[in-house]
Amino acid sequence: MALEIERKFLVTGDGWRAAAREVVPMAQGYINDQKAMDEGAMKASVRVRIAGDEAFLNLKSRELGHTRQEFDYAIPVADARALLALCVGGLVDKRRHYVQQEGHLWEVDEFLGDNAGLVVAEIELSSADEAFARPEWIGAEVTESSRYYNLALATRPFAQWNADERAGLVA
């Protein structure tokens, strides 16, 4: 079984940009929606992603928090484009910046389109209690807040959030 142990943080400032070693444009959509997950009708999100010149079908269990089951399969880009047309909700467009920092790889997602203005960083860990250095550009942790999950952003993008949600004052 494939497990993903990942923590997610808001990004403050642009201090990460100079350290970014690679940038990959991504477009992704979901075959199911947030409501199906929230109501328990589906136990996993089904994502289609085009990342640069590669494409993937991804299934991720619905647990909230840092540890979930995740399965990722390469598929032809033409198939991914066809599947994106079948997705519910909106597409999530972003640029993923890869930043190596003190022995860990950070993925900084700079969102575009309806999610423009939102920047989050994720770090994958080998265990839930693995220690890591927090770069100065890391802000509040949002691992436990489902609204920052890409599935939620496809359903209700950042552009639709009210001022309190954008300021992180609402859980």
C-alpha positions in Angstrom: 0.0 0.0 0.0 1.3 3.5 -0.9 1.2 6.0 1.9 1.7 9.7 1.6 2.9 11.6 4.7 2.6 15.3 3.8 2.3 18.5 5.6 1.0 21.7 4.0 1.7 25.3 4.9 0.8 28.8 3.7 3.7 30.7 2.2 4.7 34.1 3.3 6.8 36.3 1.1 9.0 35.4 -1.9 12.1 34.1 -0.1 11.6 30.7 -1.7 11.8 31.9 -5.3 15.6 32.2 -5.5 16.0 28.6 -4.2 13.5 27.1 -6.7 15.4 24.7 -8.9 12.6 23.7 -11.3 9.1 25.0 -12.2 6.5 22.7 -13.7 3.1 24.0 -15.0 0.2 21.8 -13.8 -3.5 21.5 -14.7 -5.6 19.1 -12.8 -9.2 18.2 -12.3 -11.3 15.7 -10.3 -13.6 12.9 -11.5 -15.5 13.3 -8.2 -16.3 16.4 -6.1 -15.9 17.6 -2.6 -19.6 16.9 -1.7 -19.2 13.2 -2.6 -16.2 13.0 -0.3 -17.8 15.0 2.5 -21.0 12.8 2.4 -18.9 9.6 2.4 -20.3 8.5 -1.0 -16.7 8.2 -2.2 -13.7 7.2 0.0 -11.0 8.5 -2.4 -10.5 11.5 -4.7 -9.8 10.7 -8.3 -7.5 13.3 -9.9 -6.3 13.8 -13.4 -3.1 15.9 -13.7 -1.0 17.1 -16.6 2.4 18.2 -15.2 4.6 19.6 -17.9 4.7 17.0 -20.7 3.6 14.1 -18.4 0.2 13.0 -17.2 -1.1 11.0 -14.2 -4.2 9.5 -12.7 -4.2 9.7 -9.0 -6.3 8.2 -6.2 -6.0 9.6 -2.7 -7.9 8.4 0.4 -10.1 10.9 2.1 -8.6 11.1 5.5 -8.0 14.6 6.8 -4.5 15.2 8.0 -0.9 14.4 7.1 -1.2 10.6 6.2 -3.3 9.2 3.4 -3.2 6.3 1.0 -2.1 7.5 -2.4 -1.8 5.7 -5.8 -0.3 7.5 -8.8 -0.3 6.1 -12.4 1.3 7.6 -15.5 -1.1 7.9 -18.4 -0.8 9.3 -21.9 -1.3 13.0 -22.1 -4.0 12.6 -24.7 -6.0 10.5 -22.3 -5.5 13.0 -19.5 -6.8 15.8 -21.8 -9.9 13.7 -22.5 -10.4 12.9 -18.8 -10.0 16.6 -17.8 -13.1 17.3 -20.0 -15.1 14.8 -17.9 -14.1 16.4 -14.5 -16.6 18.0 -12.2 -16.0 21.4 -10.7 -13.3 23.7 -12.0 -9.8 22.9 -13.1 -6.9 23.8 -10.8 -4.1 25.5 -12.6 -0.8 26.1 -10.9 3.0 26.4 -11.2 4.8 24.0 -8.9 8.2 25.2 -7.8 10.7 22.6 -6.4 12.8 24.0 -3.5 15.5 22.0 -1.8 15.9 23.2 1.8 18.1 21.6 4.5 17.7 18.0 3.3 14.0 18.2 2.3 12.3 18.9 -0.9 9.5 21.5 -0.7 6.8 21.8 -3.4 5.6 25.3 -3.5 2.4 25.7 -5.5 1.6 29.1 -6.9 -2.0 28.9 -8.0 -3.4 30.6 -11.1 -6.9 31.3 -12.5 -9.7 31.2 -9.9 -7.1 30.3 -7.2 -4.7 33.1 -8.0 -3.2 34.7 -5.0 -2.9 31.5 -3.0 0.6 30.0 -2.5 1.1 26.9 -0.4 4.1 24.7 0.3 4.0 21.0 0.9 6.7 18.7 2.3 6.6 14.9 2.1 8.0 13.1 5.0 9.1 9.5 5.6 7.3 9.3 9.0 4.7 11.4 10.7 7.2 12.5 13.4 10.1 13.3 11.1 11.8 16.5 12.1 12.4 19.2 9.5 13.6 22.8 9.4 10.9 25.4 8.7 12.2 27.9 6.2 11.6 31.6 7.0 9.0 31.8 4.2 6.8 29.1 5.8 3.7 30.5 7.5 0.7 28.8 9.2 0.3 25.1 8.9 -3.0 24.2 7.0 -2.6 20.4 6.8 -5.7 19.9 8.8 -7.8 22.4 6.8 -9.5 20.7 3.9 -10.3 23.9 2.1 -6.6 24.1 1.1 -6.8 20.6 -0.6 -6.8 20.8 -4.3 -10.1 18.9 -4.5 -11.7 21.7 -2.4 -10.1 24.4 -4.5 -11.6 22.8 -7.7 -15.0 22.9 -6.0 -14.8 26.3 -4.3 -11.7 28.3 -5.5 -9.8 30.9 -3.6 -11.6 33.7 -5.6 -14.8 32.7 -3.8 -13.4 32.9 -0.3 -14.5 35.8 2.0 -12.0 38.1 3.7 -11.9 36.1 6.9 -11.3 32.8 5.0 -8.5 34.5 3.1 -6.9 35.8 6.3 -7.1 32.3 7.8 -9.5 33.4 10.5 -12.1 30.7 9.7 -11.2 27.0 10.0 
